[in-house]
């Protein structure tokens, strides 16, 4: 089986259901517009004990065909639009 490369990011987001849903929908579209992205999932971070989350409320997992696809994804206009939306409701910088 061919190995995939994973990019994981944790976000600390304000409780804004509409904005978070918009971000989730944006991430769902990424594989269809960004070459090399095989799979993407965005969702709420669930942990045992609030202190373990360190304030990170949501997580993102992306599977790439090869690690060289990450820089292309990073500058893609669809990703850059999501960066703006996340920054608008973030309570601290993401952890990747």
Secondary structure as GFF3:
##gff-version 3
##sequence-region A 1 96
A	DSSP	beta_strand	5	13	.	.	.	ID=ss1
A	DSSP	alpha_helix	17	33	.	.	.	ID=ss2
A	DSSP	beta_strand	37	44	.	.	.	ID=ss3
A	DSSP	alpha_helix	50	53	.	.	.	ID=ss4
A	DSSP	beta_strand	58	64	.	.	.	ID=ss5
A	DSSP	alpha_helix	69	75	.	.	.	ID=ss6
A	DSSP	alpha_helix	77	89	.	.	.	ID=ss7
A	DSSP	beta_strand	90	95	.	.	.	ID=ss8
###
